[in-house]
Every structure is written in C-alpha cells, then in structure tokens.
Amino acid sequence: MKPATMTVAGVMSGTSADGIDVALVRIEAGRGGRPKLKLLAHEGFPYPTGLRKAVLAAMNAAKTSTAELARLNWRLGLEYARAVRRTLKKHETNMDLVGCHGQTLYHQARAAAYAGASIACTWQAGEAAVIAHELGVPVASNFRPADMVAGGQGAPLVPLLDFVLFADAKRGRVLQNIGGIANLTAIPAGAAAHEVVAFDTGPGNMVIDGLAAKLFGKKFDANGAIAARGQVLADVVEAELRAPYFKLKPPRTTGREEFGAVYAEHLLKACRKLSRRAEDALATATALTAESIVRSYAQFVQASMHGQSVDYLVSGGGARNATLMAMLSSRLTPLGCKLATTEDFGMPAEAKEAAAFALLAWMTWHRRPGNVPAATGAKRAVVLGQVTYV
C-alpha cells in the first residue's frame, strides 16, 4: 500500500484520568518512507465530573459489575467523539482517521497465574464503534495487545513518535513524559530505532494529584505552589526508592495498580510519622517523582549517551509544575543534561502523547509496525491496533 497523506486525530486520556487530549496531525511519508508530521492543532477537555468519578472507580477496582464496565466503555466512546468533534469545529479542519488510545482501566504487563494459565493482560476502554459512528471516519484503537502477545509489555508506545520527531545526528535526547505515570525515551546521538531505550521511571503526577485532592481539595497542585511551601522529607523519599519496582531493569512499565490511590495513602502515612504538615507530604511526593526520574536516567541511560551533550525534554502535565521542574533541573544539570520542554522544540507538552497515537493510527492504517521492541521488550516489531470502519 502506498502511504497516503492523512489528517489524523490522536486521542489520549492518561492514567491521571483528568480528561482528554486531542491532537490533529498531518502525516505523510517522508524520505525513505519515514513518517513526516505536522501538528495542526491540539485541545484538552476535562472529563465531566460524573464520568471522571466512574473512571476512577473502575480503575483497578477490586469489585464492580459487568454492566458498569460495559456502560463506561460506551460512555467513553461518546465522550471521545465529542472531544474530537469540538476540536474539528474550533479549528475548521477535516480528518481522515482517528487514533484513540482509550482509558486504561487495568494493565498487567507481567504474566501471572489465572484460571489455570499464566497470562499478561491490558484493557483500554472507549468503544471504537461508537467513535466511528459519531464521527463518520475509521478508528484505530486497542494498540497495546499486539505488542504484549509478541512478548512485550504493551508500553511505552510513544517512543516511535519520539524517534521520528526528535532523533538527532549530533545530540543525545531524552524525552521525559510526566503524566500520571512518568516515562522516558532515550535516543543517543545518531541512534537507529533499535538503539532507543524507553521505560516507565515510576510515579508522575498521580501521587501528587492524589494528595492534593485529599489534603487540599484540589485536582492538582497548580504550578507546584503548595509543594514549594513544604519541606521534603528526604528519609521518606529514600525509603520509597528502595521499593522493588525501582530495582527492575528496563524494559519496565507500571500504572495505577502500583502507584495509585493505595500507594498515595501509604506515602501519606509514611510522611505523617515525621511531619503533620500537609505541605510537607506534597513536597515529598513531588521530590519522589523527581528523584525516581533522575535515578532512572543515571542508572539506565547516562552510560549509553557516551558523554554526549543531552537535551532533556519534558512533556505532560508535569512540565507545568515549576517546583518539579526546578527539582529536576538541579539534579540533572550536574549529569550533563540541559532541561527544556518539548514545546521549546515545537511540540506542546500536552499534545505529544495524543500526537503519538495519531502517528500509531497512521502506521496501523498502512499495516506498518508501530512498536519499538527495544522499548517494550517485544520479540519482534508488530502492527499495532485494530481498525473499526464506518
């Protein structure tokens, strides 16, 4: 199939479950068939209060009903379609295809015993048939399973976009996304796709947001202002970084099941043994995110950069947290990294993950592999996702 130039709407809702990001991307085949992207527009939409409550209740739920999950799946499809329609109307743009990641309700990257077999599994909700019907264009979705059955962890899937947009012949680049979970893609200078390293570094905004809601009644700590008033409890940070997850070698992936509400409550209890100030707990959660990122880079990435100059580019909601960014800068600069955001390089922080799923949808449509086996641990490159036609 000759690659077609297409306008694709990428749709992303992350583990923070705060809302939906839509990126409209023009994609064509460049030199050597390598995709060439142009971001046309991006918008963000918060979930309606009732829907967000339902999403959070379903995530990693110990008990729920099949009726509740089925209704949530279809309701999310309607909300994704609504977000895309509002974006198209605002920017007066037509599109050819939608790439929808869906809302992750459960992700188990490592196999475990279940009903007489050992399986890994994942589930992203948001009915693609509803989206295709509402918008009148095909939808590529369900991107993670194909990588997992090929031996991968189904994540991270953004490294393909990172490589296409940011690989450089002379400078090493690290793309650090800080959403609910934080993940990085490391691209040494002049690297080929198979030399890319990518993995989840640990908690991103999820624990910070959970404590901001519990302690201050806020959805998030805007600009890190509350954390800036607190004192980091260094002993708590050090103790938490001894957890088993941080000892795992890449490829590795995690989610709400490991760093969700239960973990936030655990961290708060640990903080309260040393301080009753709510600001200190939030400062400590922020420092945990920063330190887990820095140590992941130092332990698993720095040597592969061979002393090269490194652009450390942050995206996601964490890029808007001045306190978190200051913590990262103070620790990464001595390691030879120049901290910036993807926005400084033409890709707004909130748009990158949505743009990644626009690219993956384009790859799926053209039956091209979309995973980076070096990042996910898959045994081979595979075509990701399924296409739902109108």
C-alpha positions in Angstrom: 0.0 0.0 0.0 1.4 3.4 -1.0 1.4 5.6 2.1 -1.3 8.2 2.0 -1.1 11.7 3.3 -3.7 11.9 6.0 -5.1 14.2 8.7 -5.4 12.1 11.8 -7.0 12.9 15.2 -5.0 11.4 18.0 -7.0 11.0 21.2 -5.4 10.3 24.6 -6.6 10.0 28.2 -3.9 9.1 30.6 -3.6 7.4 34.0 -4.4 10.6 35.8 -7.9 10.3 34.4 -8.2 14.1 34.4 -9.5 14.4 30.8 -9.0 14.0 27.1 -6.2 15.4 24.9 -6.9 15.7 21.1 -4.1 16.4 18.6 -4.8 17.0 14.9 -1.8 15.9 12.9 -1.0 15.9 9.2 1.1 12.8 8.4 2.8 11.8 5.2 5.7 9.6 4.1 9.0 11.4 4.1 12.4 10.4 2.8 13.0 6.6 3.0 9.3 6.1 4.0 9.9 7.7 7.4 6.7 9.5 8.5 6.7 13.2 8.5 4.4 15.0 10.9 2.9 18.5 11.2 0.8 19.4 14.3 -2.2 21.3 13.1 -4.0 21.8 16.4 -4.5 20.4 19.9 -7.1 20.8 22.6 -7.7 19.5 26.1 -11.1 18.7 27.6 -11.7 17.8 31.3 -13.9 14.8 31.9 -17.4 15.7 33.2 -17.4 15.2 37.0 -19.6 12.1 36.9 -17.7 10.4 34.2 -14.3 11.0 35.9 -15.8 9.6 39.1 -16.9 6.5 37.2 -13.5 6.1 35.5 -11.6 6.4 38.8 -14.0 3.9 40.5 -13.4 1.4 37.7 -9.6 1.6 37.6 -8.0 -1.4 39.2 -11.3 -2.0 41.0 -11.5 -4.9 43.4 -15.2 -5.1 42.8 -17.5 -3.8 40.1 -20.2 -5.2 37.7 -20.1 -6.2 34.1 -23.0 -3.8 33.5 -21.0 -0.9 34.9 -17.9 -1.6 32.8 -20.0 -2.0 29.6 -21.8 1.3 30.2 -18.5 3.0 30.9 -16.9 1.6 27.7 -19.7 3.1 25.6 -20.0 6.3 27.5 -16.2 6.9 27.0 -16.7 6.3 23.3 -19.3 9.1 23.2 -17.0 11.5 25.1 -14.0 10.8 22.9 -16.1 11.5 19.8 -17.4 14.7 21.4 -13.9 15.9 22.2 -12.8 15.3 18.6 -15.9 17.0 17.1 -15.3 20.1 19.3 -11.7 20.2 18.2 -12.6 20.0 14.5 -15.2 22.7 14.8 -12.9 25.1 16.6 -10.1 24.7 14.0 -12.4 24.2 11.0 -10.5 21.1 9.9 -11.5 17.8 8.3 -9.9 14.5 9.1 -9.4 11.0 7.6 -8.8 8.8 10.6 -8.9 8.7 14.4 -6.3 7.0 16.6 -7.8 6.5 20.1 -5.7 5.1 22.9 -8.7 4.8 25.2 -8.8 5.0 29.0 -6.6 2.3 30.7 -8.6 0.6 33.4 -6.1 -2.2 34.0 -2.6 -3.0 32.8 -0.8 -6.1 33.9 2.4 -6.2 31.9 3.9 -9.3 33.6 2.3 -12.7 33.4 0.6 -14.1 36.4 -1.5 -17.2 37.1 -5.2 -17.0 36.3 -7.7 -19.8 35.8 -5.1 -22.4 35.1 -2.9 -20.4 32.8 -0.2 -17.7 33.1 -1.2 -14.5 31.3 -0.4 -10.8 31.0 -3.3 -8.6 30.0 -4.5 -5.0 29.4 -7.7 -3.1 28.9 -8.3 0.3 27.5 -12.0 1.4 27.5 -13.7 3.5 24.9 -15.9 1.8 22.3 -14.4 2.4 18.9 -17.6 1.6 17.0 -19.3 4.4 18.8 -16.5 6.8 17.9 -16.5 5.7 14.2 -20.3 6.1 14.0 -20.4 9.5 15.6 -17.5 11.0 13.5 -18.0 9.1 10.2 -14.4 8.1 9.8 -12.5 4.8 10.6 -10.9 4.5 14.1 -7.7 2.7 15.0 -7.7 1.6 18.6 -6.6 -1.2 21.1 -2.9 -0.6 20.4 -1.3 -2.5 23.3 -2.3 -6.1 23.0 -0.4 -6.9 19.8 2.9 -5.9 21.4 2.1 -7.9 24.5 1.3 -11.2 22.7 4.7 -10.7 20.9 6.4 -10.8 24.3 6.4 -7.1 25.1 4.9 -5.1 27.9 2.4 -3.1 25.8 4.2 0.1 26.8 5.6 2.5 26.3 4.2 3.2 22.8 5.2 6.8 22.5 8.9 6.1 21.6 8.1 5.8 17.9 6.9 9.4 17.8 9.9 10.4 20.0 12.3 8.9 17.5 10.6 10.3 14.4 10.4 13.9 15.8 13.5 14.2 18.0 16.3 11.9 16.9 19.4 14.0 16.1 22.7 13.2 14.5 24.8 15.2 16.9 22.9 15.5 20.2 21.6 12.9 22.6 18.0 13.4 23.5 15.8 12.2 26.4 12.1 12.6 26.1 10.6 12.6 29.6 6.8 12.5 29.8 5.3 13.2 33.2 1.7 12.3 33.1 0.0 10.2 35.8 3.0 7.8 35.4 6.4 9.2 34.3 8.2 7.5 31.4 11.3 8.3 29.3 12.6 7.7 25.8 16.4 7.9 25.4 17.9 8.5 21.9 21.7 8.7 21.7 23.1 10.9 19.0 22.9 9.2 15.6 21.0 6.3 17.0 18.9 3.9 14.9 15.4 3.0 16.1 16.6 -0.3 17.6 19.0 1.6 19.8 16.3 3.6 21.5 15.7 2.8 25.2 12.3 3.6 26.8 10.6 2.6 30.1 8.4 3.9 32.9 10.5 5.7 35.5 7.8 5.5 38.2 5.1 7.8 39.6 4.5 11.1 37.7 1.6 13.3 38.7 -0.7 10.6 40.0 0.5 10.5 43.6 0.9 14.3 43.7 -2.6 14.8 42.4 -4.0 12.2 44.9 -2.5 14.0 47.8 -3.5 17.5 46.5 -7.1 16.2 46.4 -7.1 14.5 49.8 -5.2 17.2 51.7 -6.3 20.4 49.9 -9.4 19.6 47.9 -7.7 20.4 44.6 -7.5 18.4 41.4 -3.8 19.1 41.2 -1.0 21.3 42.7 -1.1 24.2 40.2 2.5 25.1 39.3 3.7 23.2 42.3 2.8 26.1 44.5 1.8 24.0 47.5 4.8 21.8 47.3 7.0 24.9 47.2 5.8 25.8 50.7 6.7 22.4 52.1 9.8 20.6 53.3 10.9 17.5 51.5 11.1 14.6 53.9 14.3 13.1 52.5 14.2 9.9 54.6 10.8 9.1 53.2 12.0 9.5 49.7 15.0 7.3 50.2 12.8 4.6 51.8 10.3 4.6 49.0 13.0 4.4 46.3 14.0 1.0 47.8 10.7 -0.4 46.6 11.0 -3.4 44.2 9.8 -1.5 41.2 12.7 0.9 41.2 15.2 -2.1 41.1 13.7 -3.5 37.9 15.8 -3.2 34.8 14.2 -1.8 31.5 12.0 -2.6 29.8 9.6 -2.0 32.6 6.1 -0.5 32.9 3.8 0.4 35.7 0.5 2.1 36.4 -2.3 3.0 38.8 -2.2 -0.6 40.2 1.3 0.2 41.6 1.2 4.0 42.2 -2.4 4.8 42.6 -4.7 5.7 45.5 -3.5 2.9 47.7 0.1 4.0 47.2 -0.7 7.6 47.9 -2.3 6.7 51.2 0.8 4.6 52.1 3.1 7.6 51.3 1.0 9.9 53.3 1.2 7.6 56.4 5.0 7.5 56.0 5.2 11.3 55.8 3.0 11.8 58.9 5.4 9.8 61.0 7.8 12.6 60.5 5.6 15.7 59.9 1.9 16.6 60.3 2.2 19.5 57.7 0.2 18.7 54.6 2.6 20.8 52.5 5.5 18.6 53.5 3.6 15.5 52.2 3.0 17.2 48.9 6.7 18.4 48.7 7.8 14.8 49.4 5.6 13.3 46.7 7.0 15.8 44.2 10.5 15.0 45.2 9.8 11.3 44.9 8.7 11.8 41.3 11.8 14.0 40.5 14.3 11.6 42.2 12.9 8.5 40.6 13.3 10.2 37.2 16.9 11.3 37.9 18.0 7.9 39.3 16.4 6.1 36.4 18.4 8.3 34.0 21.6 7.9 36.0 21.3 4.1 36.4 19.9 3.0 33.0 20.6 5.8 30.4 23.6 8.0 31.2 26.2 5.5 30.1 24.6 5.0 26.7 25.0 8.7 25.9 28.8 8.3 25.9 29.4 11.7 27.4 27.4 13.5 24.6 25.5 16.7 25.2 22.0 15.7 26.2 18.8 17.7 25.7 16.4 16.5 28.4 12.9 17.4 27.1 9.9 17.2 29.4 6.3 16.9 28.3 3.0 16.1 30.0 1.3 17.9 32.9 4.5 17.7 34.9 6.2 20.2 32.6 3.8 22.8 34.0 4.9 22.1 37.6 7.6 24.7 38.3 8.6 23.1 41.6 9.0 19.7 40.0 10.9 21.2 37.0 13.2 23.0 39.4 14.0 19.8 41.3 14.7 18.0 38.0 17.0 20.8 36.8 19.0 20.9 40.0 19.7 17.2 39.8 20.0 16.7 36.0 22.3 19.6 35.2 25.3 18.1 37.0 24.7 15.0 35.0 25.3 16.9 31.7 21.7 17.4 30.8 20.1 20.6 29.5 16.5 20.7 30.8 13.8 22.0 28.4 10.3 21.1 27.3 9.1 19.6 24.1 7.3 22.9 23.5 10.7 24.5 23.1 11.2 22.1 20.1 7.8 22.7 18.5 5.6 20.1 20.3 3.4 21.4 23.1 3.7 19.4 26.3 0.1 18.4 26.5 -0.1 17.4 22.8 2.7 14.9 22.5 1.0 11.7 23.7 -2.1 12.4 21.6 0.1 13.1 18.6 1.8 9.8 19.2 -1.5 7.9 18.8 -2.2 9.8 15.7 1.1 8.5 14.3 0.4 5.0 15.5 -3.1 5.1 13.8 -1.4 6.1 10.6 1.0 3.2 10.9 -1.8 0.8 11.6 -3.8 2.0 8.6 -0.8 1.3 6.4 -0.1 -2.0 8.1 3.3 -0.9 9.4 4.8 -1.9 12.7 4.3 0.7 15.4 6.1 -0.7 18.4 9.8 -0.3 19.3 10.8 -3.7 20.6 13.9 -2.2 22.3 11.4 -0.1 24.4 8.7 -2.7 25.1 10.7 -5.9 25.2 8.7 -7.5 22.4 10.4 -10.2 20.4 9.6 -8.6 17.1 8.1 -5.5 15.5 4.3 -5.8 15.0 1.4 -3.9 13.5 -0.5 -2.4 16.5 -4.2 -1.9 16.9 -7.4 -2.7 15.2 -9.3 -0.7 12.7 -13.1 -0.1 13.1 -14.7 1.0 9.9 -17.8 3.2 9.5 
